[in-house]
Amino acid sequence: MSGIVVEDVSRAFGTVQAVRSATLRAEPGRVTGLVGPNGAGKTTLLLMLASLLAPDTGTIRIGGVDPMVDPLAARKMLGWMPDALGAWPSLTARETLVTTGRLYDIAPTDTAHRAAALLDLVGLTPLADSPAKVLSRGQKQKLGLARALVHDPRVLLLDEPASGLDPEARVQLRVLLRRLAAEGRTVLISSHILSELEEVVDDAVFLVAGAVVDAAPAQASVRAWRIRLVGASTDRLAADAWQVASTLGVAPESLGADRGAVLIGFETEESAARALQRLVAAQLPISEFAPAQSALEHTFLHLNPTVVPPPTAHPGTEAGA
């Protein structure tokens, strides 16, 4: 299995260029995140991968199969979960899965067993005989994931799978996705919830204005770290900033602030580690020392020209060295 291979794919809608010469790979046994702002072309790209939309130019391969040339073969390998469940509202959750299984030519007895197992897997067994129209947003997301898994696909395309899920369900989703990847499946996830992606993805593809962009420069840019002292508060922020600045040998005005904590920029994790050593050696009562954004959030904010990154302090001579 070669997973997903996209080469120089473009798609326009009239004068709007939704996807521009996109090239990417998603490998079997790994979870790949598709990251980008609204309107970046993520859903358009997923629709093309799912064989529901033809690219204007370029090539797509799903497990070595061109979905435009042989859509049936591609769809047998694909599990597609759209952002919103396009379900039959009057069918129950169980009937939805059984009907989907029959559409894949799975025997009636097997679909019944498969539906029961999947309902249990996503935590919908208590609602198995409830019509889809009464399910909440999060419950519909669970049903959408179960439906994508009915035919045991080797490639999963998931558009905002965590949308509407409560915190416990999100943890369960992360565990399930890691398990599916460990079984050798290719998992491609599009999501705005970057903190969730950070916990589950092995690789990330960044899409900006329809084009896949090189994330390396943004990843290497100065990253803000949060330093919080014991008993930190907004009232004593200036005093805390002065302590941190004097210990690290930087100007207090070069530091930022975030909810009672001090923000300072570091170019590398190594320079952050050296700064922490100095703070501890000076016996400052450190209660928190961590990046102010996850790695995905940091990269996303510095790649997307329509989003202004949060204020980050400039690295000082010693702290950022």
NUDREN-925318 format. One line per field, with one value per residue: residue number from 1; z, x, y of N, C-alpha, C in turn; residue in three letters. Coordinates in steps of 0.2 Angstrom, whole numbers, plus 2048, in hexadecimal, padded with zeros to 3 digits. Layout:
<sites>
num = c(NUM  ...)
n_z = c(Z  ...)
n_x = c(X  ...)
n_y = c(Y  ...)
ca_z = c(Z  ...)
ca_x = c(X  ...)
ca_y = c(Y  ...)
c_z = c(Z  ...)
c_x = c(X  ...)
c_y = c(Y  ...)
residu = c(ala  ...)
</sites>
This chain:
<sites>
num = c(1  2  3  4  5  6  7  8  9  10  11  12  13  14  15  16  17  18  19  20  21  22  23  24  25  26  27  28  29  30  31  32  33  34  35  36  37  38  39  40  41  42  43  44  45  46  47  48  49  50  51  52  53  54  55  56  57  58  59  60  61  62  63  64  65  66  67  68  69  70  71  72  73  74  75  76  77  78  79  80  81  82  83  84  85  86  87  88  89  90  91  92  93  94  95  96  97  98  99  100  101  102  103  104  105  106  107  108  109  110  111  112  113  114  115  116  117  118  119  120  121  122  123  124  125  126  127  128  129  130  131  132  133  134  135  136  137  138  139  140  141  142  143  144  145  146  147  148  149  150  151  152  153  154  155  156  157  158  159  160  161  162  163  164  165  166  167  168  169  170  171  172  173  174  175  176  177  178  179  180  181  182  183  184  185  186  187  188  189  190  191  192  193  194  195  196  197  198  199  200  201  202  203  204  205  206  207  208  209  210  211  212  213  214  215  216  217  218  219  220  221  222  223  224  225  226  227  228  229  230  231  232  233  234  235  236  237  238  239  240  241  242  243  244  245  246  247  248  249  250  251  252  253  254  255  256  257  258  259  260  261  262  263  264  265  266  267  268  269  270  271  272  273  274  275  276  277  278  279  280  281  282  283  284  285  286  287  288  289  290  291  292  293  294  295  296  297  298  299  300  301  302  303  304  305  306  307  308  309  310  311  312  313  314  315  316  317  318  319  320  321)
n_z = c(800  7FB  802  802  7F4  7ED  7DF  7D9  7D8  7D4  7D5  7D0  7D3  7C8  7C8  7D4  7DB  7E3  7E7  7E5  7DB  7E4  7ED  7F6  803  80B  817  819  828  830  837  82F  82F  828  827  828  825  825  815  80F  806  80A  80C  7FF  7F9  800  7FB  7EE  7F0  7F5  7EA  7E6  7DF  7D1  7CD  7C5  7C0  7C2  7CC  7D5  7E1  7E9  7F3  7E8  7DE  7D2  7D6  7CD  7C1  7C5  7CF  7D7  7DB  7E3  7ED  7F4  7FB  803  811  815  81E  81F  823  828  82D  820  821  821  827  82D  830  83C  846  846  83A  831  830  82C  820  819  819  810  804  801  7FD  807  810  817  824  829  828  833  83E  83D  83E  84B  852  84E  853  861  861  85F  869  868  86B  875  86D  862  85C  85A  84F  843  842  84F  856  85E  859  85C  85D  850  84A  84F  849  83C  83B  83E  834  829  82C  829  81E  821  81D  815  814  81B  81B  823  828  832  83E  84C  84F  859  863  874  881  886  87C  872  876  876  868  863  868  861  854  854  856  84A  840  845  841  834  82B  820  826  824  82A  82B  834  83F  84C  853  85E  861  856  858  861  85B  84E  842  838  82F  823  81C  816  80D  806  7FC  7F8  7FC  808  80D  81D  824  826  82E  839  83E  843  850  85F  86B  87D  88C  89C  8AC  8BD  8CE  8D6  8CD  8C5  8BD  8C3  8C9  8BE  8B7  8C1  8C1  8B3  8B3  8BC  8B4  8A9  8AE  8B3  8A7  89F  896  88F  898  891  885  888  887  88C  894  89A  8A8  8A7  8A2  891  886  879  870  866  864  86B  873  877  87F  889  88F  894  89D  8A6  8AC  8B2  8BC  8C3  8C8  8D2  8D0  8D2  8C9  8C1  8B5  8A5  895  883  87C  872  869  85F  852  852  853  847  83E  841  83C  82F  829  821  823  831  840  849  85B  867  869  872  86F  86C  879  87B  882  886  87A  873)
n_x = c(804  803  7FE  7F9  7FC  7FF  801  805  7F8  7EA  7DB  7CE  7C0  7B7  7BD  7C3  7D1  7D2  7DB  7EC  7F8  7FC  806  808  80B  804  807  806  801  803  7FE  7F8  7F7  7ED  7EF  7E8  7E2  7D0  7C9  7D4  7D5  7D4  7C9  7C5  7D0  7CF  7C3  7C7  7D0  7C7  7C1  7B6  7B6  7BE  7CF  7D6  7E2  7F1  7F5  7EE  7F0  7E9  7EE  7F5  7EC  7E3  7D7  7CE  7CF  7CC  7C0  7B8  7C1  7C9  7C0  7BD  7C8  7C8  7C3  7B7  7B4  7AA  7AA  79D  790  789  77C  76E  760  755  759  75F  76E  773  76D  772  780  77E  778  782  78C  786  786  793  793  794  790  77F  77F  78C  78D  784  78B  796  792  78D  799  7A0  798  79A  7A8  7A9  7A1  793  789  77E  776  773  766  761  75A  764  762  75F  76B  779  785  792  78F  78B  797  79E  796  799  7A6  7A6  79F  7A8  7B0  7AA  7AD  7B9  7C5  7D5  7DA  7D7  7CE  7CB  7C1  7C1  7BF  7BE  7B5  7A9  7AA  7AA  7B6  7BB  7B7  7BF  7CB  7CA  7C8  7D5  7DC  7D7  7DA  7E8  7E9  7E3  7EC  7F7  7F4  7F7  7F1  7EE  7EC  7E4  7E1  7D7  7D6  7D1  7D4  7E2  7E9  7E4  7E8  7F5  7F7  7F6  7FB  807  80D  80D  804  804  7F8  7F6  7ED  7E9  7F4  801  80D  81E  823  82E  836  82D  82C  838  839  839  833  826  827  81F  822  81E  81D  81C  80D  80A  803  7F8  7FA  807  80F  818  823  826  82B  836  83E  840  846  852  859  85B  862  85C  853  845  83B  83A  833  824  812  806  7F8  7FC  808  819  81F  82B  837  83E  84A  84E  84B  855  85B  851  851  85E  85B  851  859  861  857  853  85F  860  857  84A  838  832  823  81D  823  823  81F  816  80D  807  812  80C  802  80B  812  807  802  80C  80D  802  7FC  7F1  7EE  7F2  800  801  808  819  827  837  846  853  864  86B  860  85A  865)
n_y = c(7FA  80B  816  827  831  840  84A  859  85F  868  872  87C  887  88F  89F  89D  896  888  87E  87D  876  86C  861  852  845  837  82B  819  812  81D  82D  83B  84C  859  869  879  88A  890  88E  88A  880  873  86A  869  863  857  852  84F  845  83B  838  83F  84A  851  854  863  863  859  84A  83C  82F  822  816  811  812  81C  827  82D  826  819  819  810  806  80E  813  808  806  812  81B  827  835  842  854  857  84C  844  83C  831  837  831  824  818  818  80C  806  80F  80B  7FE  7FF  807  7FD  7F3  7FA  7F9  7EC  7E3  7D4  7D1  7CB  7CD  7DB  7DF  7DA  7E1  7EE  7EE  7ED  7F8  802  800  803  811  816  817  80D  80E  816  810  80D  819  826  82E  83C  840  841  849  855  851  843  840  841  837  82C  82F  82B  81E  819  81C  812  806  7FD  7F8  801  804  811  820  82F  83D  84A  857  84E  84F  859  860  856  850  853  846  83E  842  83E  830  830  833  828  81E  821  821  813  80E  812  80B  7FF  7FF  807  816  826  835  845  853  862  86F  86F  871  86D  861  85A  85A  851  845  843  83D  843  853  85D  86D  878  886  893  88A  884  878  87B  87E  87A  87C  888  890  887  888  895  8A2  89D  89F  89D  899  89F  89C  8A2  89C  8A0  8A9  8B8  8C4  8D0  8D0  8CE  8D7  8D7  8C9  8C8  8D0  8C9  8BD  8C3  8C9  8BE  8B7  8C0  8C9  8D6  8DD  8E3  8DB  8D0  8C7  8C5  8BA  8B6  8B8  8B2  8B2  8B5  8B0  8AF  8A1  89A  88D  87D  879  885  88A  880  883  88F  88C  885  88F  897  88E  88C  899  898  89C  89A  890  88C  888  884  885  883  890  88D  87F  874  873  87D  888  888  889  896  89E  89B  89E  8AC  8B3  8B3  8BB  8B8  8B4  8C0  8BE  8BD  8C4  8BB  8BB  8C0  8B6  8AE  8AA  8A5)
ca_z = c(800  7FB  805  7FD  7F0  7E9  7DC  7D5  7D8  7D4  7D4  7D0  7D2  7C4  7C9  7DA  7DB  7EA  7E9  7E0  7DA  7EB  7ED  7FD  804  812  816  81C  82F  833  837  82C  830  823  82B  824  827  821  80E  80C  801  80E  80A  7F7  7F8  803  7F6  7E8  7F2  7F6  7E3  7E5  7DC  7CD  7CD  7BF  7BE  7C7  7CC  7DC  7E1  7EF  7F3  7E1  7D9  7D0  7D7  7C7  7BC  7C8  7D5  7DB  7DF  7E8  7F2  7F8  800  807  816  814  823  81D  829  82B  82B  81B  823  820  82E  830  831  842  846  844  833  82D  82F  828  819  816  817  80B  7FF  800  7FC  80D  811  81C  82B  82A  82A  839  843  83C  840  852  854  84D  858  867  861  85F  86F  866  86C  878  869  85C  859  859  849  842  843  856  858  85E  854  85D  85C  849  848  851  845  836  83C  83E  82D  825  82D  828  819  823  818  816  814  81F  81A  829  828  839  842  853  850  85D  868  87A  883  887  875  86E  879  873  861  862  869  85B  84E  854  855  843  83D  847  83D  82D  827  81F  829  822  82E  82A  83A  841  853  852  865  860  851  85A  865  857  847  841  833  82E  81D  81D  810  80E  800  7F7  7F7  801  809  811  824  828  828  834  83F  841  846  857  862  872  882  892  8A3  8B2  8C4  8D3  8D8  8C7  8C4  8B9  8C7  8CA  8B7  8B6  8C5  8BE  8AD  8B5  8BF  8AF  8A4  8B1  8B3  8A0  89C  891  891  89A  88C  880  88A  887  892  892  8A0  8AE  8A6  89E  88B  884  873  870  85F  864  872  877  87A  884  88E  892  898  8A3  8AB  8AF  8B6  8C2  8C7  8CC  8D7  8CE  8D3  8C2  8C1  8AE  8A0  88F  87D  87C  86D  867  859  84C  853  852  840  83A  841  839  828  826  820  826  838  843  84F  861  868  86B  874  86B  870  87B  879  886  886  874  870)
ca_x = c(800  807  7FB  7F6  801  7FC  806  804  7F1  7E7  7D4  7CB  7B9  7B7  7C3  7C6  7D6  7D2  7E1  7F1  7FE  7FD  809  809  80A  802  80A  802  804  804  7F8  7FA  7F2  7EC  7EE  7E8  7DC  7CA  7CA  7DB  7D4  7D5  7C3  7C5  7D5  7CC  7BE  7CA  7D3  7C2  7BE  7AF  7B8  7C3  7D4  7D7  7E9  7F5  7F3  7ED  7F0  7E7  7F0  7F7  7E6  7E1  7D0  7CB  7CF  7C8  7BD  7B5  7C6  7CC  7BB  7BD  7CE  7C7  7BE  7B7  7B0  7AA  7A9  796  78D  783  778  767  75E  750  75C  762  775  775  76B  777  786  77C  777  788  78F  783  788  79A  792  795  78A  77B  781  792  78B  781  790  79B  78E  78D  7A0  7A2  794  79D  7AE  7A8  79D  78C  785  778  772  773  760  75E  75B  76A  75F  75F  772  77C  78A  797  78D  78B  79E  7A0  793  79C  7AC  7A4  79C  7AE  7B4  7A6  7B0  7C0  7C9  7DC  7DC  7D2  7CD  7C7  7C0  7BF  7BC  7BD  7B1  7A3  7AB  7AC  7BD  7BC  7B6  7C5  7D1  7C8  7C9  7DC  7DF  7D4  7DD  7EE  7E8  7E2  7F2  7FC  7F2  7FA  7EC  7F0  7E6  7E5  7DC  7D7  7D3  7D3  7D6  7E9  7EB  7E2  7EC  7FC  7F8  7F4  7FE  80E  810  808  804  801  7F5  7F5  7EA  7E8  7FB  805  813  824  822  835  837  829  82E  83F  838  839  82D  825  826  81C  825  81A  820  818  809  80A  7FC  7F9  7FD  80E  812  81E  828  829  82E  83C  842  842  84A  858  85C  85D  866  859  84F  83E  836  83A  82F  81C  80E  801  7F4  800  80E  81E  821  832  838  844  84B  84E  849  85C  85C  84C  854  863  858  84E  85E  863  852  853  865  85F  852  843  833  82E  81D  81C  828  821  81D  80F  808  80A  816  807  7FF  810  813  801  801  812  80D  7FB  7FD  7EA  7EE  7F8  803  801  80E  81E  82D  83D  84B  858  86B  86C  85B  859  86B)
ca_y = c(800  811  81B  82C  835  846  84E  85F  85F  86F  872  883  888  895  8A3  89C  891  885  87A  87F  872  868  85A  84F  83E  835  824  814  811  824  832  841  852  85E  86F  880  88E  88F  890  889  87B  86C  866  868  85E  850  850  84C  83F  837  836  842  850  850  85A  866  861  855  843  83A  828  81F  80F  810  813  822  827  82F  821  813  81B  80B  803  813  814  802  807  818  81C  82E  838  849  858  856  846  843  836  830  839  82D  81E  818  818  805  806  813  807  7F8  801  808  7F6  7F0  7FE  7F6  7E5  7DE  7D0  7D4  7C9  7D0  7E2  7DF  7D9  7E7  7F4  7EE  7EE  7FF  807  800  806  818  817  818  808  810  81A  80C  80D  81F  828  833  843  843  840  84F  856  84C  83C  83F  840  830  828  830  828  817  818  81C  80C  800  7F8  7F7  804  805  818  824  836  83F  851  859  849  851  85F  85E  850  853  851  83F  83B  844  83A  82A  830  833  821  81A  823  81E  80C  80D  813  806  7F9  800  80C  81D  82A  83C  848  85A  864  876  86E  86F  86A  85A  857  85A  84B  83E  843  83C  848  859  861  873  87B  88E  896  885  881  875  880  87C  87D  87C  88F  892  883  88B  89C  8A3  89A  8A1  898  89C  89E  89E  8A1  89A  8A5  8AE  8BB  8CA  8D6  8D0  8CC  8DB  8D5  8C3  8C9  8D3  8C3  8B9  8C7  8CA  8B8  8B5  8C5  8CC  8DC  8DC  8E5  8D6  8CB  8C8  8C3  8B6  8B4  8B8  8AF  8B6  8B2  8B1  8AB  89D  898  886  879  879  88C  88A  87C  886  895  889  883  895  899  88A  88D  89F  896  89F  895  88F  887  886  886  881  887  893  88A  878  875  874  884  88D  888  88B  89D  8A1  89A  8A1  8B3  8B7  8B3  8BE  8B4  8B7  8C3  8BA  8C1  8C3  8B7  8BF  8BE  8B0  8A9  8A7  8A3)
c_z = c(800  7FE  800  7FA  7EC  7E6  7D7  7D3  7D8  7D3  7D5  7D0  7CE  7C5  7CF  7DA  7E2  7EC  7E3  7E0  7E1  7EA  7F5  7FD  80B  812  81A  823  833  832  834  82D  82B  826  826  826  823  81A  80B  807  804  80B  803  7F6  7FA  7FE  7F0  7EA  7F3  7EF  7E2  7E1  7D7  7CD  7C6  7BC  7C3  7C7  7D4  7DC  7E8  7EF  7EC  7DC  7D8  7D1  7D2  7C2  7BF  7CF  7DA  7DF  7E4  7EE  7F6  7FD  805  80C  817  81A  822  824  82C  828  826  81C  821  827  831  832  838  841  843  83C  82F  82B  82B  821  815  814  811  804  7FC  7FE  801  80F  817  823  82D  82C  831  83F  843  83F  848  855  854  852  85F  867  861  865  86D  868  86F  873  862  858  859  852  849  844  84A  859  859  859  855  85C  854  847  849  84B  83E  836  83B  837  828  826  82B  823  81B  81E  81A  816  817  81D  81F  829  82E  83D  849  855  854  862  86E  87C  883  880  871  870  876  86B  85F  863  863  855  84E  853  84D  83F  83F  843  835  828  826  822  827  826  82C  830  83B  848  853  859  864  85B  853  85E  861  851  847  83C  832  827  81E  816  811  807  7FA  7F6  7FD  802  80E  818  827  82A  82F  83A  842  844  84D  85A  869  877  888  898  8A8  8B9  8C9  8D6  8D3  8C7  8C0  8BD  8C8  8C3  8B6  8BA  8C3  8B8  8AF  8B8  8B9  8AA  8A7  8B1  8AC  89D  896  893  892  895  886  882  889  88D  890  898  8A6  8AD  8A2  897  889  87E  873  868  85E  86B  876  87A  880  88A  892  896  89E  8A8  8AF  8B4  8BD  8C6  8CB  8D1  8D6  8CF  8CD  8C3  8BA  8AA  89A  889  87E  877  86B  861  852  84C  851  84A  83C  83B  83D  831  825  826  823  82D  83B  849  855  863  86B  86D  870  86F  872  87A  87C  885  880  870  86F)
c_x = c(804  803  7F8  7FC  7FD  801  803  7FC  7EE  7DF  7D1  7C3  7B8  7BD  7C6  7CB  7D6  7D8  7E6  7F7  800  800  80A  809  808  803  806  806  805  7FE  7FB  7F5  7F3  7EA  7ED  7E2  7D6  7CB  7D1  7DB  7D5  7CF  7C3  7CA  7D2  7C7  7C1  7CD  7CD  7BE  7B8  7B0  7BE  7C8  7D4  7DD  7EC  7F2  7F2  7ED  7EE  7E9  7F2  7F2  7E4  7D9  7CB  7CA  7CB  7C5  7BB  7BB  7C9  7C7  7BB  7C3  7CD  7C2  7BD  7B2  7B0  7A9  7A2  793  788  77F  771  763  759  753  75F  76A  777  773  770  77D  784  77B  77D  78C  78C  785  78F  799  794  78F  786  77D  787  791  788  786  795  798  78E  794  7A2  79E  798  7A4  7AE  7A4  796  787  77E  773  771  76C  75D  75F  761  768  75F  766  775  782  790  795  78D  792  7A0  79D  797  7A3  7AB  7A2  7A3  7B2  7B1  7AA  7B7  7C5  7D1  7DE  7D6  7D3  7C8  7C7  7BD  7BC  7BB  7B8  7AA  7A4  7AD  7B3  7BF  7BB  7BC  7CB  7D0  7CA  7D1  7DF  7DD  7D8  7E4  7EE  7E7  7E8  7F7  7FA  7F4  7F6  7F0  7EA  7E8  7DF  7DD  7D3  7D6  7D6  7DD  7EB  7E9  7E6  7F3  7FD  7F8  7F8  805  811  80B  809  801  7FF  7F3  7F3  7EA  7EF  7FE  80C  818  823  829  836  833  82A  834  83F  838  833  82C  824  823  820  820  81D  81B  814  809  803  7FD  7FC  804  812  819  824  82B  82D  835  841  845  847  851  85C  85F  861  863  855  848  839  836  836  828  819  808  7FE  7F8  807  813  81F  828  833  83E  844  84B  84C  850  85D  857  84E  859  860  854  853  861  85E  852  859  864  85A  84B  83E  82F  829  81B  821  826  81F  816  80A  80B  80E  811  804  805  811  80D  801  807  811  807  7FC  7F6  7EA  7F4  7FA  802  808  813  824  833  842  851  85F  86C  867  85A  85F  86B)
c_y = c(806  817  820  830  83A  849  853  860  866  86E  87A  882  88F  899  8A1  896  88E  882  87C  87A  86F  862  858  848  83C  82D  81F  813  818  828  838  847  857  864  875  884  88D  892  88F  883  874  868  864  862  857  84D  84C  846  839  835  83A  849  84F  856  85C  863  85C  84E  841  832  826  817  80D  811  81A  823  829  82A  81B  815  816  807  808  813  80E  802  80D  818  824  830  840  84D  858  850  846  83D  836  831  835  826  81E  818  811  804  80A  80F  801  7FA  803  802  7F3  7F4  7FC  7EF  7E0  7DA  7D2  7D2  7CC  7D8  7E3  7DF  7DF  7ED  7F4  7EF  7F5  804  806  803  80D  81A  819  813  80A  814  816  80C  813  822  82E  83A  845  843  848  84F  851  845  83B  83E  839  82B  829  82C  820  815  818  815  805  7FB  7F7  7FA  804  80C  81C  82C  839  847  854  854  84A  856  85C  859  854  850  84A  83C  83C  840  833  82A  830  82C  81D  81B  820  816  80A  80D  80E  7FF  7FA  804  813  821  831  840  850  85D  86B  875  86C  86C  862  856  856  853  844  83E  841  841  84E  85C  867  876  882  890  890  881  87E  879  87C  87E  87E  883  891  88E  885  892  89C  8A1  89D  89C  89C  89A  8A0  89D  89F  8A0  8AB  8B1  8C1  8D0  8D6  8CE  8D0  8D9  8CE  8C4  8CC  8CE  8BF  8BC  8C7  8C4  8B6  8BA  8C8  8D2  8DB  8DD  8E0  8D0  8CC  8C5  8BF  8B3  8B3  8B5  8B3  8B2  8B4  8AC  8A7  89A  890  883  879  880  88C  886  87F  88C  892  887  889  898  895  88B  894  89E  89A  899  894  88A  884  889  882  886  88A  891  883  879  876  87B  889  88E  88B  893  8A1  8A0  89D  8A9  8B7  8B7  8B6  8BA  8B7  8BA  8BE  8BE  8BF  8BF  8BC  8BD  8B8  8AB  8A6  8A5  89B)
residu = c(met  ser  gly  ile  val  val  glu  asp  val  ser  arg  ala  phe  gly  thr  val  gln  ala  val  arg  ser  ala  thr  leu  arg  ala  glu  pro  gly  arg  val  thr  gly  leu  val  gly  pro  asn  gly  ala  gly  lys  thr  thr  leu  leu  leu  met  leu  ala  ser  leu  leu  ala  pro  asp  thr  gly  thr  ile  arg  ile  gly  gly  val  asp  pro  met  val  asp  pro  leu  ala  ala  arg  lys  met  leu  gly  trp  met  pro  asp  ala  leu  gly  ala  trp  pro  ser  leu  thr  ala  arg  glu  thr  leu  val  thr  thr  gly  arg  leu  tyr  asp  ile  ala  pro  thr  asp  thr  ala  his  arg  ala  ala  ala  leu  leu  asp  leu  val  gly  leu  thr  pro  leu  ala  asp  ser  pro  ala  lys  val  leu  ser  arg  gly  gln  lys  gln  lys  leu  gly  leu  ala  arg  ala  leu  val  his  asp  pro  arg  val  leu  leu  leu  asp  glu  pro  ala  ser  gly  leu  asp  pro  glu  ala  arg  val  gln  leu  arg  val  leu  leu  arg  arg  leu  ala  ala  glu  gly  arg  thr  val  leu  ile  ser  ser  his  ile  leu  ser  glu  leu  glu  glu  val  val  asp  asp  ala  val  phe  leu  val  ala  gly  ala  val  val  asp  ala  ala  pro  ala  gln  ala  ser  val  arg  ala  trp  arg  ile  arg  leu  val  gly  ala  ser  thr  asp  arg  leu  ala  ala  asp  ala  trp  gln  val  ala  ser  thr  leu  gly  val  ala  pro  glu  ser  leu  gly  ala  asp  arg  gly  ala  val  leu  ile  gly  phe  glu  thr  glu  glu  ser  ala  ala  arg  ala  leu  gln  arg  leu  val  ala  ala  gln  leu  pro  ile  ser  glu  phe  ala  pro  ala  gln  ser  ala  leu  glu  his  thr  phe  leu  his  leu  asn  pro  thr  val  val  pro  pro  pro  thr  ala  his  pro  gly  thr  glu  ala  gly  ala)
</sites>
